[in-house]
Amino acid sequence: MRTVRAAAFPLAAAVLAVPACGFGAPSQVLPGLAHPMASADSGFHVTDEDTLHDYNGINLVLPAGWHVDIADNCLSPPGVVPGPGGGCPATALRIRPDASADGIIDSGGADLEDPDRWRRPWASCPQDPGVGEQIRAEDAEITEHGEFVLVSGEQAEYSEWTVTCTGGGSFRTRAWYVAEVDLEFDVPVMLDDAADGYDAIVRSTDLSRYKQIS
């Protein structure tokens, strides 16, 4: 298991510079209070193709190509289409306020250190089209665990699990938890080519307005 600690993460990467214009963002987005704290040179790098997104006061940055077209708390990588019935796809990043209150994680985040606590809604082995049944999860291990500081100063802890399924196939699933505000981000089934994007979105999060209204 690879472990990453906050001390190894540069302070400059924990703050986000947001220019006054240049985003193709929804017109109602109000940037979080912490965003202007950094200079463009020292802050979290934002390109002209990135967009600001606001979900109930949770401000974050979507990399180029990421989209929100199912629900405001469902952030899809480029090219990902809606799931069955038009729902949030399993490969999308979900935002889950009140996560421990909803029974998704324990309030202290200890579940992130348990190899058996990878299960989240929609985190499952793929269906076998030949038999029409769900393939079972045979084993799971935590392959990465760490912590870092969000743009607005809160500590986030995360884990990534690799789950081995019947027949030898596997998938990766990841969860991030901000215990101070009982907020979880998770992706049930990670896409390898979107792995950096999932993490970048969470690291860009500014909770300064969310904490004022929650």
Backbone as a ProteinNet text record, in pm:
[ID]
protein_1_A
[PRIMARY]
MRTVRAAAFPLAAAVLAVPACGFGAPSQVLPGLAHPMASADSGFHVTDEDTLHDYNGINLVLPAGWHVDIADNCLSPPGVVPGPGGGCPATALRIRPDASADGIIDSGGADLEDPDRWRRPWASCPQDPGVGEQIRAEDAEITEHGEFVLVSGEQAEYSEWTVTCTGGGSFRTRAWYVAEVDLEFDVPVMLDDAADGYDAIVRSTDLSRYKQIS
[TERTIARY]
85	0	87.9	63.9	138.9	70.6	145	90	147.9	60.4	102.3	58.7	147.7	117.1	113.4	38.4	20.7	152.3	244	369.3	448.9	424.2	496.5	429.8	314.9	239	265.8	319.1	355.9	237.4	262	156.5	98.4	183.2	135.2	28.4	31.1	-68.4	-196.3	-201.3	-321.2	-408.1	-367.2	-447.5	-470.8	-577.1	-621.3	-635.4	-570.9	-584.5	-697	-791.3	-903.8	-912.6	-884.8	-894.2	-1037.9	-1056.1	-1189.5	-1274.8	-1210.5	-1288.5	-1215	-1269.9	-1202.9	-1255.4	-1359.2	-1417.6	-1546.2	-1565.4	-1692.3	-1785.9	-1806	-1877.8	-2023.7	-2108.3	-2247.5	-2254.3	-2350.6	-2354.5	-2383	-2440	-2476.6	-2366.4	-2252.8	-2145.9	-2086.1	-2079.3	-2015.5	-1889.2	-1770.8	-1647.3	-1637.8	-1574.7	-1554.3	-1462.8	-1472	-1397.2	-1246.9	-1204.5	-1061.3	-990.2	-1062.9	-999.8	-902.7	-934.3	-843.8	-716.6	-695.2	-582.5	-447.2	-443.1	-315.1	-291.9	-166.9	-133.8	-139.8	-147	-153.8	-27	83.1	209.5	220.8	167.7	188.4	68.3	-46.6	-167.6	-188.2	-300.2	-342.5	-361.2	-295.8	-296.7	-435.2	-486.4	-617	-599.6	-649.4	-638.5	-767.1	-762.1	-880.3	-991.5	-956.4	-1057.4	-1125.5	-1068.3	-1129.3	-1253.3	-1344.8	-1465.3	-1486.8	-1542.4	-1582.7	-1715.9	-1732	-1859.3	-1895	-2021.6	-2070.6	-2185.5	-2167.5	-2275.2	-2308.4	-2417.6	-2463.2	-2353.4	-2276	-2170	-2036.4	-2031.3	-1904.9	-1846.5	-1741.5	-1681.6	-1561.5	-1554.7	-1441.6	-1418.6	-1310.6	-1271.9	-1278.8	-1349.3	-1358.1	-1254.3	-1168.1	-1071.6	-1142.9	-1070.2	-1126	-1191.8	-1314.2	-1385.7	-1475.5	-1452.7	-1540.3	-1674.8	-1782	-1914.1	-2010.3	-2111.9	-2215.3	-2349	-2401.2	-2525.2	-2628.5	-2599.5	-2695.6	-2754.6	-2667.1	-2704.1	-2584.1	-2608.7	-2501.2	-2393.8	-2425.1	-2325	-2264.8	-2281.7	-2230.8	-2139.1	-2008.5	-1908.4	-1847.1	-1874.8	-1836.7	-1710.2	-1620.4	-1501	-1538.5	-1445.9	-1473.1	-1518.7	-1623.2	-1670.6	-1759.9	-1778.5	-1862.3	-2009.2	-2091.4	-2234.2	-2311.8	-2438.3	-2518.7	-2527.7	-2550.2	-2564.7	-2701.9	-2732	-2863.4	-2976.8	-3077.5	-3190.4	-3159.7	-3045.5	-3008.7	-2946.7	-2905.8	-2848.3	-2701.3	-2646.1	-2504.8	-2421	-2328.7	-2250.1	-2154.5	-2120	-2033.2	-1893.8	-1853.7	-1719.9	-1714.6	-1825.3	-1829.3	-1788.3	-1738.6	-1705.8	-1831.6	-1865.7	-1984.6	-1947.1	-2032.7	-2017.8	-2126.9	-2088.1	-2185.5	-2178.2	-2256.6	-2266.5	-2331.8	-2306	-2365.6	-2338.5	-2216.5	-2183.5	-2195.7	-2145.5	-2156.1	-2299.7	-2371.4	-2511.9	-2594.1	-2552.5	-2622.6	-2569.3	-2474	-2423.1	-2322	-2265.8	-2169.6	-2030.4	-1995.1	-1863.8	-1878.6	-1783.9	-1789.7	-1742.3	-1786.9	-1761.9	-1615.2	-1534.2	-1392	-1307	-1365.9	-1292.1	-1209.5	-1230.8	-1152.9	-1179.5	-1295.5	-1326.2	-1222.2	-1156.4	-1057.9	-932.8	-919.9	-805	-844	-965.7	-1017.3	-1028.4	-955	-961.4	-1101.1	-1187.2	-1321.1	-1425.2	-1384.4	-1481.6	-1479.5	-1449.9	-1449.3	-1589.5	-1684	-1817.1	-1889.3	-1932.3	-2012.3	-2124	-2230	-2330.2	-2264.7	-2292.3	-2246	-2101.6	-2033.2	-1898.6	-1912.9	-1898.2	-1918	-1846.3	-1822.3	-1763.2	-1859.9	-1807.2	-1894.7	-1983.6	-2092.9	-2184.4	-2127.7	-2148.2	-2104.7	-2215.1	-2192.6	-2299.6	-2335.5	-2243.7	-2270.8	-2373	-2373.3	-2465.2	-2568.6	-2550.3	-2646.2	-2646.3	-2535.3	-2526.5	-2407.4	-2414.6	-2306.1	-2188.2	-2067.9	-1947.4	-1916.6	-1873.6	-1850.6	-1710.9	-1701.6	-1572.2	-1507.5	-1386.7	-1317.3	-1219.4	-1162.2	-1060.3	-1047.8	-1000.8	-977.8	-861.3	-783.4	-674.5	-663.5	-617.2	-592.5	-457.5	-458	-334.7	-278.4	-355.6	-304.2	-385.1	-317.5	-384.3	-304	-372.8	-301.1	-393.2	-338	-413.9	-352	-432.7	-384.1	-478.7	-446.7	-526.4	-598.7	-728.1	-806.7	-771.4	-818.9	-796.8	-835.5	-946.6	-997.8	-945.6	-851.3	-782	-822.1	-924.6	-968.9	-881.9	-865.2	-788.2	-877.7	-830.5	-899.5	-814.5	-878.9	-810.9	-871	-790.6	-843.1	-780.3	-849.6	-796.8	-841.6	-756.5	-792.2	-783	-886.8	-891.1	-880.8	-810.8	-814.2	-891.4	-999.2	-1089.4	-1071.7	-1044.7	-1029.2	-1160.7	-1204	-1334	-1317.9	-1428	-1430.4	-1372.9	-1281.8	-1221.7	-1092.7	-1055.9	-928	-933.1	-1048.9	-1059.9	-1055.1	-1035.5	-1028.6	-1073.9	-1102.1	-1130.3	-1078.9	-1063.1	-1017.1	-1131.5	-1140.5	-1240.6	-1173.7	-1218.8	-1151	-1253.1	-1219.6	-1303.5	-1214.6	-1263.2	-1198.5	-1296.9	-1249.6	-1341.3	-1286.5	-1374.2	-1342.1	-1425.1	-1364.1	-1438.7	-1494.4	-1424.3	-1467	-1607.3	-1644.8	-1777.1	-1860.1	-1814.4	-1885.5	-1918.4	-1815.5	-1831.6	-1743.6	-1803.6	-1726.5	-1735	-1625.1	-1621.2	-1586.6	-1647.3	-1605.3	-1633.7	-1557.7	-1580.9	-1590.7	-1708.1	-1728.4	-1633.3	-1615.6	-1528.3	-1441.2	-1313.8	-1225.3	-1189.1	-1183.4	-1123.9	-975.9	-890	-746.6	-704.1	-759.7	-715.5	-779.3	-868.5	-928.9	-879.9	-786	-741.9	-689.4	-608.9	-554.6	-664.9	-764.4	-874.1	-957.5	-988.7	-1064.3	-992.8	-864.1	-787.4	-773.9	-752	-736.9	-863.7	-979.3	-1105.9	-1119.7	-1094.1	-1107.6	-1007.1	-884.7	-782.4	-816.7	-896.9	-933.3	-1049.1	-1106.4	-1230.1	-1211.3	-1303.3	-1308.8	-1441.3	-1433.7	-1553.9	-1588.8	-1526.9	-1548.6	-1694.3	-1759.7	-1901.6	-1990.8	-1954.9	-2033.9	-2043.1	-1934.4	-1933.9	-2018.4	-2036.2	-2120.3	-2268.7	-2306.7	-2449.8	-2494.9	-2400.9	-2441.2	-2460.5
-119.6	0	123.6	215.3	339.3	443.9	506.5	606.5	742.6	843.5	980.2	1068.9	1145.8	1233.9	1379.6	1459.9	1600.6	1675.7	1638.1	1710.9	1706.5	1604.2	1591.1	1668.1	1728.5	1799.7	1948.8	2015.4	2156.2	2243.6	2342.3	2433.6	2507.5	2539.1	2613.6	2537.9	2405.6	2326	2310.9	2362.4	2351.3	2474.1	2573	2692.2	2709	2776.3	2779.1	2921.4	2952.7	3084.1	3079.5	3171.5	3176	3314.5	3329.2	3458.9	3505.7	3634.9	3693.5	3649.8	3606.4	3565	3452.5	3407.9	3305.1	3165.3	3150.2	3018.8	3004.5	2886.9	2858.3	2798.1	2865.1	2808.6	2850.8	2778.9	2821.8	2963.8	3042.6	3184.6	3210.9	3115.6	3138	3100	3051.3	3008.2	3127.6	3117.4	3219.5	3158.5	3204.8	3142.6	3142.4	3040.4	3032	3141.8	3170.1	3280.4	3256.6	3132.3	3103.3	3112.9	3110.2	3104.9	3219	3345.1	3453.8	3463.5	3374.6	3388.5	3368	3293.4	3260.7	3343.7	3360.8	3426.3	3322.3	3369.2	3276.6	3192.1	3245.6	3172.8	3062.8	3087.8	2992.5	2903.4	2935.5	2862.4	2736.4	2669.8	2550.9	2590.8	2522.8	2563.3	2543.9	2647.9	2644.3	2692.8	2617.5	2657.1	2724.5	2783.2	2849.2	2749.9	2621.8	2520.5	2465	2491.1	2444.6	2526.9	2470.3	2543	2534.4	2640.6	2639.2	2566.6	2494.1	2427.4	2449.4	2476	2501.2	2405.3	2319.4	2230.5	2265.4	2336.7	2375.1	2441.2	2528.8	2599.6	2529.1	2407.5	2335.1	2377.1	2459.2	2511.8	2427.5	2393	2314.9	2345.9	2290.2	2315.7	2186.2	2190.6	2074.7	2088	1987.6	1992.3	1993.5	2030.6	2036.8	1904.5	1913	1794.7	1729.1	1756.8	1701.1	1772.9	1702	1761.4	1719.1	1803	1781.1	1787.4	1672.4	1674.8	1575.1	1507.8	1415.9	1479.5	1519.6	1587.8	1671.3	1774.7	1865.8	1799.9	1685.3	1615.7	1495.3	1489	1379.3	1438.8	1418.5	1482.3	1376.1	1386.3	1280.1	1314.6	1216.2	1237.6	1257.2	1307.6	1327.1	1197.6	1209.6	1096	998.8	1015.7	923.1	960.8	863.6	886.7	845.4	886.3	849.2	698.5	658	517.7	465.3	340.1	281.4	367.1	388.8	469.5	617.2	659.2	799.9	843.4	747.3	780.6	815.4	852	886.5	762.1	769	650.5	609.2	481.8	429.3	489.4	542.4	599	748.7	806.3	948.7	970.8	1090.2	1130.7	1184.9	1129.9	1173.7	1263	1360	1445.3	1404.3	1367.2	1315	1392	1499.7	1565.8	1471.6	1495.7	1416.3	1267	1234.5	1095.8	1000.3	1039.2	948.1	940.1	1052.3	1051.6	959.1	944.6	856.8	713.6	685.3	550	506.6	601.3	565.7	543.8	619.7	610.9	643.9	599.5	637	780.8	848.2	991.5	1026.2	931.8	959.1	922	858.6	819.6	693.5	616.7	493.9	390.4	398.7	304.8	310.7	425	440.6	356.8	299.6	214.1	66.4	35.9	-101.3	-157.8	-264.8	-321.6	-366.9	-396.1	-444.7	-334.2	-208.3	-98.4	-23.6	-94.4	-34.3	-19.6	-92.1	-96.8	36.9	88	208.6	179.3	259.3	240.6	242.5	144.1	128.9	80.8	56.5	-1.7	-153.1	-215.7	-360.4	-415.1	-544.8	-611.1	-603.5	-603.5	-591.4	-713.3	-691.4	-801.7	-887.6	-1017.3	-1109	-1117.3	-1060.8	-1062.1	-1202.7	-1299.2	-1435.6	-1506.3	-1476.7	-1545.6	-1451.1	-1320.9	-1224.1	-1211.2	-1246.7	-1237.9	-1152.2	-1100.7	-1019.6	-1108.1	-1071	-1140.8	-1097.6	-1188.7	-1159.5	-1101.5	-1016.5	-966.9	-1074.3	-1113.9	-1220.3	-1166	-1049.4	-995.5	-845.8	-773.4	-629.6	-589.1	-493.8	-440.6	-290.2	-220.6	-77.2	-59.6	1.7	18.7	159.7	252.3	387.4	451.8	521.1	590.8	715.9	826.3	949.7	1059.3	1177.1	1294	1418.8	1523.6	1651.7	1760.3	1884.7	1998.3	2060.4	2084.6	2147.4	2295.3	2356.1	2498.1	2583	2549	2629.9	2585.4	2492.4	2461.5	2335	2265.6	2143.6	2024.4	1930.9	1810.8	1707.1	1651.8	1543.6	1417.7	1305.6	1176.6	1089.1	1005.3	924	785.8	693.7	560.1	513.6	431.9	364.3	214.2	143.3	-2	-64.8	-174.5	-257.7	-384.5	-406.3	-518.4	-624.3	-746.5	-858.6	-935.7	-962.6	-1025.4	-1170.4	-1242.1	-1379.6	-1385.2	-1478.6	-1490.8	-1413.3	-1333.8	-1264	-1119.5	-1071.1	-930.2	-843.2	-714.5	-624.9	-485.1	-405.2	-263.6	-185.3	-55.3	33.8	125	150.8	243.2	331.8	455.7	550.4	636.8	673.2	763.9	864.7	987.3	1096.3	1142.6	1174.6	1214.6	1335.9	1434.8	1555.1	1547.8	1496.4	1468.9	1595.4	1707.1	1831.8	1872.5	1842	1880.9	1759.8	1638.3	1515	1511	1528.1	1532.4	1425.9	1345	1243.8	1268.5	1243.5	1229	1082.7	1022.5	887.2	858.6	765.8	716.6	565.2	507.5	363.9	277.5	312	234.6	333.5	340.5	439.6	404.6	507.4	494.8	528.7	444.4	467.9	602.2	638.6	762.7	886.4	868.1	981.8	992	905.3	899.6	1033.8	1100.9	1230.5	1334.6	1326.1	1421.9	1411	1287.9	1270.5	1341.2	1313.4	1367.1	1518.4	1570.3	1714.8	1788.9	1733.2	1797.6	1808.4	1699	1702.3	1799.7	1799.7	1889.3	2036.4	2065.1	2204.1	2255.6	2171.6	2205.4	2318	2412.7	2524.8	2514.7	2491.6	2473.8	2597.1	2710.4	2828.7	2873.9	2871.8	2910.1	2797.9	2675.4	2561.6	2562.9	2594	2595.8	2710.1	2814.6	2925.8	2891	2806.9	2781.7	2645.7	2557	2423.2	2417.7
0	0	0	-91.8	-97.6	-11.3	77.4	168.4	136.1	129.7	100.9	215.3	269.8	381.5	338.3	414.1	380	380.7	466.7	478.1	348.9	268.7	143.2	30.5	55.6	-46	-34	-138.1	-127.1	-90.7	-6.4	35.1	-83.6	-179.3	-295.4	-370.9	-365.4	-437.1	-358.7	-237.2	-155.7	-165.5	-248.7	-268.5	-416.6	-452.1	-590.4	-639.5	-750.4	-811.3	-912.4	-903.8	-996.1	-1057.4	-1186.6	-1249.4	-1256.1	-1278.4	-1274.2	-1391.8	-1500.3	-1615.6	-1685.9	-1798.8	-1875.6	-1851.5	-1770.8	-1746.2	-1825.8	-1884	-1947.5	-1846	-1734.1	-1620.9	-1621.5	-1547.4	-1532.9	-1479.1	-1526.9	-1493.7	-1346.7	-1274.6	-1135.7	-1036.8	-1085.4	-995.4	-922.2	-791	-708.5	-649.7	-690.5	-642.2	-490.9	-437.4	-293	-242.5	-114.8	-56.3	-57.5	-55.8	-47.3	-181.7	-290.2	-421.6	-451.1	-419.4	-459.1	-375.7	-278.7	-187.8	-255.2	-365.5	-427.9	-553.1	-588.6	-714.4	-825.4	-948.6	-1061	-1071.2	-1021.7	-1030.6	-925.9	-805.8	-696.8	-669.5	-727.4	-693.4	-774.4	-747.3	-821.3	-967.3	-1058.5	-1198.9	-1260.8	-1323	-1388.3	-1531.6	-1627.4	-1767.5	-1813.7	-1932.1	-1986.6	-2018.3	-2034.4	-2065.6	-1940.8	-1822.9	-1698.4	-1666.6	-1587.9	-1548.8	-1398.4	-1343.7	-1203.8	-1190.6	-1082	-1054.6	-908.3	-883.9	-748.3	-719.9	-620.5	-576.4	-432	-412.6	-278.2	-195.5	-259.2	-188.4	-189.7	-243.6	-259.6	-393.8	-389.8	-511.6	-551.6	-678.6	-728.6	-876.2	-928.7	-1067.1	-1147	-1259.1	-1348.4	-1459.7	-1477.7	-1588	-1723.1	-1825.2	-1959.8	-1997.3	-2049.4	-2095.7	-1992.9	-1864.7	-1761	-1766.5	-1734.7	-1753	-1642.8	-1624.5	-1523	-1595.4	-1637	-1713.8	-1662.3	-1551.3	-1490.1	-1364.8	-1275.3	-1151.6	-1108.7	-1029.8	-991.8	-906.3	-845.5	-763.9	-836	-966.4	-1049.5	-1155.7	-1140.7	-1226.1	-1317.3	-1446.6	-1540.2	-1618	-1635.3	-1717.7	-1864.3	-1944.6	-2087.3	-2154.8	-2235.8	-2313.7	-2241.3	-2111	-2033.6	-2049.9	-2080.6	-2102.5	-1977.9	-1967.7	-1850.3	-1830.8	-1706.8	-1674.1	-1711.7	-1678.1	-1708.2	-1653.6	-1736.3	-1693.8	-1684	-1739.6	-1735.3	-1604.6	-1520.7	-1391	-1398.7	-1284.5	-1274.4	-1305.3	-1399.8	-1435.4	-1324.1	-1320.5	-1215.2	-1219.3	-1335	-1349.7	-1320.2	-1276.1	-1242.4	-1097.3	-1068.7	-932.3	-866	-750.2	-677.4	-560.1	-531.4	-413.3	-315.7	-192.6	-96.4	35.8	50.1	180.9	282.8	410.9	519.8	500.9	460.7	426.2	544	660.9	775.6	825.3	819.8	860.6	771.4	645.8	551.7	554.4	643.4	658.5	554.3	479.5	375.6	433.2	538	600.3	748.2	830.8	972.2	988	1092.3	1108.3	1127.1	1172.9	1191.2	1071.7	972.2	852.8	866.9	975.3	995	886	821.3	712.9	601.2	587.9	481.5	504.2	622.8	652.6	661	619.8	625.7	483.9	453.1	317.8	276.2	373.5	340.8	325.5	346.2	342	209.2	103	-29.5	-87.4	-31.6	-92	-78.3	-190.9	-200.4	-299.9	-299.8	-404.5	-542.8	-623.4	-761.1	-772.2	-660.5	-666.6	-665.6	-780.6	-789.9	-912	-910.3	-1025.8	-1143.9	-1264.9	-1381.8	-1399.8	-1468.3	-1497.4	-1609.3	-1601.9	-1707.2	-1812.6	-1931.9	-2032.7	-2078.2	-2058	-2102	-2016.3	-1887.3	-1796.7	-1736.5	-1759.1	-1708	-1558	-1495	-1350	-1308.7	-1187.8	-1135	-1094.5	-1135.4	-1092	-949.4	-867.5	-726.6	-703.1	-599.7	-553.6	-466.9	-501.5	-429.1	-325.1	-352.6	-262.6	-286.8	-185.5	-199.7	-111.4	-159.7	-80	-101.5	2.1	-9.3	-77.2	-194.2	-270.2	-260.3	-206	-181.8	-70.2	18.1	128.3	160	185.5	216	263.3	276.6	321.1	260.9	249.7	198.9	248.1	218.9	264.3	145.2	161	55.8	42.4	-64.3	-88.9	31.8	96.9	208.1	343.9	348.5	472.9	545.1	499.8	567.4	524.9	615.5	583.7	517.7	408.6	338.7	346.8	372.7	376.6	266.8	207	97.2	96.3	30.1	4.8	-132.4	-191.2	-315.5	-291.6	-333.6	-321.3	-460.3	-468.8	-588.9	-554.3	-626.3	-598.3	-706.9	-664.8	-757.6	-766.1	-887.7	-910.5	-956.4	-954.8	-1004.3	-1146	-1167.8	-1299.8	-1315.9	-1214.3	-1218	-1261.5	-1306.9	-1341	-1216.3	-1233.9	-1118.6	-1157.1	-1056.3	-1077.9	-958.2	-978.5	-872.8	-830.9	-702.8	-650.1	-546.4	-534.8	-446.2	-373.1	-250	-170.8	-99.7	-92.3	-19.5	88.1	206.5	313.9	387.3	406.9	483.7	611.3	718.1	841.5	904.5	889.8	953.6	912.5	788.6	738.9	695.1	726.5	690.5	541.6	460.5	315.1	251	165	91.8	-58	-124.5	-269.5	-295.5	-395.7	-430.6	-576.8	-630.7	-765.9	-755.5	-787.1	-769.4	-851.9	-978.8	-1067.8	-1144.9	-1109.5	-1169.9	-1313.7	-1397.4	-1529.9	-1517.4	-1571.2	-1556.6	-1614.2	-1730.4	-1793	-1731	-1634.2	-1563.9	-1420.3	-1380.2	-1240.7	-1191.5	-1273	-1231.6	-1219.6	-1306.5	-1303	-1177.5	-1134.8	-1010.6	-895.7	-883.1	-771.3	-780.6	-901.4	-918.7	-878.3	-910.4	-874.7	-723.3	-654.2	-508.3	-447.6	-496.9	-442.6	-466	-567.9	-598.1	-513.3	-428.8	-357.7	-256.6	-261.1	-167.2	-91.1	38.6	121.6	203.1	173.6	257	255.6	141.5	136.9	189.4	160.8	208.8	360.7	428	574.3	629.6	551.5	595.9	591.5	495.4	475.8	527.7	561.8	604.6	755.4
[MASK]
++++++++++++++++++++++++++++++++++++++++++++++++++++++++++++++++++++++++++++++++++++++++++++++++++++++++++++++++++++++++++++++++++++++++++++++++++++++++++++++++++++++++++++++++++++++++++++++++++++++++++++++++++++++

